[in-house]
Amino acid sequence: MTIGILRRCDFDDVEAARVQTILQARGVDVVDVDLSHYPGDATIAHGVGIAAPIASIAGVDLTTLRSVWVRPLGRASSAGPEPVDDPLAGFSADDREIARGQATAALSGWLECSDAFVVDVPVNVTRVRTLRLAQRFGFDVPPTLITSNPEALRRFAAQVDGEVVVRFVDPDRVSSDTDPHGPSRTRLLDPDELEDLDGLVAAPMQFQARIPKALELRVTVVGSRTFTGAVDSSGSEHGALDWRTDPELVTAFVAHDLPPELECTLLRLCDALHLNFATADVILTPEGRHVLLEVNGPSYYGFLEDATGLPISEAVADLLDGTARPRWRPSC
């Protein structure tokens, strides 16, 4: 049995290293599939009516893998080594983006039809679609708007009649060389900003009604298991709005019991999103409501495992080596 971890090897991935160590201790062969400079040093060939699919990246034959774990890819580091033969050398910035997009789509297509068990095939988990599904399943979700239209934002601010939280639509695409995990950049909208929104037309942003907090919950879903940590951010000057901005809060999470009915609903939502691995951010309000802010696919959980001792890496290893059954499995 060989398990592949698709990840960028130009920055440390603590979770990948932990899972790899666990699997190797079980006698499982694990290989890193380095996507740092993908689509360089890669061959993808799959389709209909062909002799046999081909998938080779950085010298690893993906067709031989039993399971594949797709990690957050982040952004290439400018400090990383340059590929010896960069197929995109000489391309314009726009053409490089087009080429990378096509390469990602080709890889995703191969993963969808692979005989390997993939955790997870890259999917477009958009925030609005996710929250609409969540609301349909019974989750309490905050009023949310993604727009580049100033008038739409002004109407939204008047509708919620309170504080509005602003964040990037896709924080991963604005990650820095020193922080490949990406910035959160969550902040409150200053009411004075509503008078001057010229910059909004150039880049859509996400806006949500601010929800009062008793606790912030971080839930990691692995197959049919959930692992929840909770933190009280109310006493933090910088982290009261977003715990990620306060390093002390990142280490202050404690294990928390998610209500069974909420856990069941979250697992149903992950089924609908075709996710065996996911993270969810939930606010527990002072009056006891659980409000779902977002659900993400590939994500980081090492800080939660460190703070709470929850065996998340063990659960991921169980899923990859077949010890635990997946909730769903793609078929082509």
Solvent accessible surface area in square Angstrom, and as a share of the most:
residue,aa,sasa,rsa
1,M,116,0.52
2,T,32,0.19
3,I,0,0.00
4,G,0,0.00
5,I,0,0.00
6,L,0,0.00
7,R,39,0.14
8,R,23,0.09
9,C,52,0.31
10,D,31,0.16
11,F,29,0.12
12,D,124,0.64
13,D,10,0.05
14,V,75,0.43
15,E,6,0.03
16,A,0,0.00
17,A,57,0.44
18,R,66,0.24
19,V,0,0.00
20,Q,36,0.16
21,T,88,0.51
22,I,32,0.16
23,L,0,0.00
24,Q,92,0.41
25,A,89,0.69
26,R,95,0.35
27,G,71,0.68
28,V,17,0.10
29,D,78,0.41
30,V,10,0.06
31,V,41,0.24
32,D,49,0.25
33,V,0,0.00
34,D,50,0.26
35,L,5,0.02
36,S,7,0.05
37,H,64,0.28
38,Y,31,0.12
39,P,32,0.20
40,G,7,0.07
41,D,111,0.58
42,A,34,0.26
43,T,72,0.42
44,I,42,0.21
45,A,39,0.30
46,H,69,0.31
47,G,49,0.47
48,V,153,0.88
49,G,85,0.81
50,I,84,0.43
51,A,115,0.89
52,A,62,0.48
53,P,73,0.46
54,I,87,0.44
55,A,0,0.00
56,S,37,0.24
57,I,2,0.01
58,A,42,0.32
59,G,72,0.69
60,V,27,0.15
61,D,65,0.34
62,L,1,0.00
63,T,66,0.38
64,T,91,0.53
65,L,10,0.05
66,R,94,0.34
67,S,0,0.00
68,V,0,0.00
69,W,1,0.01
70,V,10,0.06
71,R,1,0.00
72,P,16,0.10
73,L,64,0.32
74,G,31,0.30
75,R,109,0.40
76,A,41,0.31
77,S,21,0.13
78,S,88,0.57
79,A,96,0.75
80,G,17,0.16
81,P,105,0.66
82,E,138,0.62
83,P,34,0.21
84,V,147,0.84
85,D,119,0.62
86,D,40,0.21
87,P,70,0.44
88,L,11,0.05
89,A,68,0.53
90,G,85,0.82
91,F,93,0.39
92,S,61,0.40
93,A,80,0.62
94,D,107,0.56
95,D,70,0.36
96,R,59,0.22
97,E,105,0.47
98,I,107,0.54
99,A,23,0.18
100,R,89,0.32
101,G,39,0.37
102,Q,124,0.55
103,A,13,0.10
104,T,64,0.37
105,A,61,0.48
106,A,40,0.31
107,L,11,0.05
108,S,18,0.12
109,G,15,0.15
110,W,10,0.03
111,L,2,0.01
112,E,87,0.39
113,C,61,0.36
114,S,23,0.15
115,D,144,0.75
116,A,9,0.07
117,F,5,0.02
118,V,2,0.01
119,V,1,0.01
120,D,8,0.04
121,V,9,0.05
122,P,53,0.33
123,V,62,0.36
124,N,117,0.60
125,V,32,0.18
126,T,56,0.32
127,R,28,0.10
128,V,48,0.28
129,R,116,0.42
130,T,1,0.00
131,L,9,0.05
132,R,163,0.60
133,L,22,0.11
134,A,0,0.00
135,Q,110,0.49
136,R,180,0.66
137,F,49,0.20
138,G,63,0.61
139,F,11,0.05
140,D,52,0.27
141,V,20,0.11
142,P,5,0.03
143,P,60,0.37
144,T,37,0.22
145,L,40,0.20
146,I,55,0.28
147,T,15,0.09
148,S,39,0.25
149,N,75,0.39
150,P,29,0.18
151,E,92,0.41
152,A,20,0.15
153,L,1,0.00
154,R,77,0.28
155,R,156,0.57
156,F,14,0.06
157,A,16,0.12
158,A,80,0.62
159,Q,126,0.56
160,V,30,0.17
161,D,128,0.66
162,G,50,0.48
163,E,95,0.43
164,V,6,0.03
165,V,20,0.12
166,V,3,0.02
167,R,31,0.11
168,F,51,0.21
169,V,55,0.32
170,D,56,0.29
171,P,16,0.10
172,D,76,0.40
173,R,186,0.68
174,V,57,0.33
175,S,2,0.01
176,S,48,0.31
177,D,59,0.31
178,T,132,0.77
179,D,56,0.29
180,P,23,0.15
181,H,79,0.35
182,G,18,0.17
183,P,20,0.12
184,S,16,0.10
185,R,142,0.52
186,T,25,0.14
187,R,109,0.40
188,L,63,0.31
189,L,18,0.09
190,D,69,0.36
191,P,100,0.63
192,D,109,0.57
193,E,52,0.23
194,L,32,0.16
195,E,146,0.65
196,D,102,0.53
197,L,17,0.08
198,D,112,0.58
199,G,58,0.56
200,L,16,0.08
201,V,96,0.55
202,A,91,0.70
203,A,52,0.40
204,P,70,0.44
205,M,38,0.17
206,Q,6,0.03
207,F,4,0.02
208,Q,14,0.06
209,A,14,0.11
210,R,80,0.29
211,I,19,0.09
212,P,78,0.49
213,K,47,0.20
214,A,39,0.31
215,L,47,0.23
216,E,13,0.06
217,L,2,0.01
218,R,16,0.06
219,V,0,0.00
220,T,0,0.00
221,V,1,0.00
222,V,4,0.02
223,G,2,0.02
224,S,63,0.41
225,R,110,0.40
226,T,26,0.15
227,F,10,0.04
228,T,7,0.04
229,G,0,0.00
230,A,3,0.02
231,V,5,0.03
232,D,80,0.41
233,S,3,0.02
234,S,85,0.55
235,G,82,0.79
236,S,15,0.10
237,E,156,0.70
238,H,132,0.59
239,G,0,0.00
240,A,28,0.21
241,L,35,0.18
242,D,6,0.03
243,W,11,0.04
244,R,81,0.30
245,T,64,0.37
246,D,25,0.13
247,P,106,0.66
248,E,136,0.61
249,L,17,0.08
250,V,36,0.21
251,T,103,0.60
252,A,49,0.38
253,F,3,0.01
254,V,94,0.54
255,A,60,0.47
256,H,52,0.23
257,D,131,0.68
258,L,20,0.10
259,P,35,0.22
260,P,105,0.66
261,E,121,0.54
262,L,22,0.11
263,E,53,0.24
264,C,76,0.45
265,T,23,0.13
266,L,4,0.02
267,L,19,0.09
268,R,110,0.40
269,L,0,0.00
270,C,0,0.00
271,D,46,0.24
272,A,35,0.27
273,L,5,0.02
274,H,88,0.39
275,L,1,0.00
276,N,1,0.00
277,F,6,0.02
278,A,1,0.00
279,T,1,0.01
280,A,1,0.01
281,D,9,0.05
282,V,5,0.03
283,I,5,0.02
284,L,31,0.15
285,T,2,0.01
286,P,89,0.56
287,E,115,0.52
288,G,44,0.42
289,R,97,0.36
290,H,37,0.16
291,V,1,0.00
292,L,0,0.00
293,L,40,0.20
294,E,9,0.04
295,V,3,0.02
296,N,45,0.23
297,G,6,0.06
298,P,57,0.36
299,S,11,0.07
300,Y,35,0.13
301,Y,1,0.00
302,G,6,0.06
303,F,43,0.18
304,L,0,0.00
305,E,24,0.11
306,D,97,0.50
307,A,35,0.27
308,T,30,0.18
309,G,60,0.57
310,L,33,0.17
311,P,59,0.37
312,I,0,0.00
313,S,4,0.03
314,E,76,0.34
315,A,3,0.03
316,V,1,0.00
317,A,0,0.00
318,D,24,0.12
319,L,3,0.02
320,L,1,0.00
321,D,19,0.10
322,G,41,0.39
323,T,98,0.57
324,A,35,0.28
325,R,212,0.78
326,P,43,0.27
327,R,80,0.29
328,W,57,0.20
329,R,127,0.46
330,P,30,0.19
331,S,105,0.67
332,C,123,0.73
